[in-house]
Amino acid sequence: MRIVSLRVAQFRNYESVELEPHPRLNLVVGPNAQGKTNLLEAIWVLGGARSPRASDPRAMIRFGHPQAVVEARLSLDATGAERDLRLDLRPGGRLFRINGKAITRHADVLGTLAALWFSPDEVDVVRGGPAHRRRFIDLILAQADPLYRAGLLRYVQVLRQRNGLLRAAVKGASASAALLAIWDEELAQSGAELVVGRLGLLRDLAPVASLVYQRMAGDGAPLEVAYQARYDIGPSGSPDAEAVREGLLRRLQALRVAERARGVTLAGPHRDDLVVRAGETDLRHYGSRGQQRMAAVALFVAAWEWMRARLGEAPVLLLDDVTSELDELRRRRLLTVLPAEAQTFITATEASLLEGAGPSPGAPGRTWRVSAGRLELVPGR
């Protein structure tokens, strides 16, 4: 998948810019607070994902303007067909169009422009709380698997209904055992489908991430990624939905008194976690910042490989300021593990921080310099 052309208008500090990205490597350089990250954010939200920097669309609209527009022409790897994608950001929400047709459900846009975003904050997929890791695997699966995306929406709806029943019980309303049992079954069934999808992803992701991590770290400690649930999920290597459903159902029944007291569902995929280790070291608690960052990058590169295999299309890579906290050796190693087949956008304050980017030192590409929301193509690349 490639972005053939991109237009961004009234988005953040951009009045209007148009560019034709290189099919492989695109370097975006300039001082801080000039708009480098804004450009990557525009691509990211065009793909249907929520902005990592703003929950309200109004924050992305240029001050004094009624709406922002991001549109792109995409070329698909498998067929060479082209697809037009447009996003209108308004104070009341987002409107997507694919080939001119309005899309009523935002979830249906995911996967149209498959992408992975990595910034300094994304190291929280290793060092942050469980929600960061759940969001990471859910977004990968939601972009690549429509069935998982539908299952995730269904699980959220069931969880909301069950929590509402439990909250009502806390306030003294009647919550019959029979009614709770019905929602237990619904939650266990839909939750089991999510867990099986996640386990399947990790089974494919973990060995690739370990290889990438070792190439960057330069040592023999393998990276391990394990799924952590507080209920029986059976053998993780061969996930079985029925075994997970029964394990979750038993756990919900055991937690019945505690849930009625607290008014919230205490077990399920919405509370599960991943454990990321290098050898015997739990990187969340005991890893160095360098180890945590390399492990996070390794997970994202492995996710790219998985999505390409699953979609038959190479996702676009958006790498925001990924080299800033690495020494020169690790920076070079990081740049060499990036997939050569990906259309990649990388930002940095100085072009020298990206020396060696791409599959070879002389890799073709384009470089843009950003200043106050204006893009200038740098000659020579």
FENTA-V119868 format. One record per helix or strand. SS is the DSSP state (hx for helix, st for strand). FROM is the first residue (numbers start at 1). LEN is the number of residues. If there is no record, write none. Layout:
SS/FROM/LEN + SS/FROM/LEN
//
This chain:
st/2/10 + st/14/6 + st/25/5 + hx/36/11 + hx/57/4 + st/61/1 + st/67/9 + st/82/9 + st/93/6 + st/101/3 + hx/106/4 + st/115/5 + hx/120/8 + hx/130/15 + hx/146/25 + hx/177/41 + st/223/6 + hx/236/3 + hx/241/14 + hx/256/7 + hx/269/3 + st/273/6 + st/281/2 + hx/283/4 + hx/289/23 + st/316/5 + hx/328/10 + st/344/5 + hx/351/4 + st/366/6 + st/374/5
//
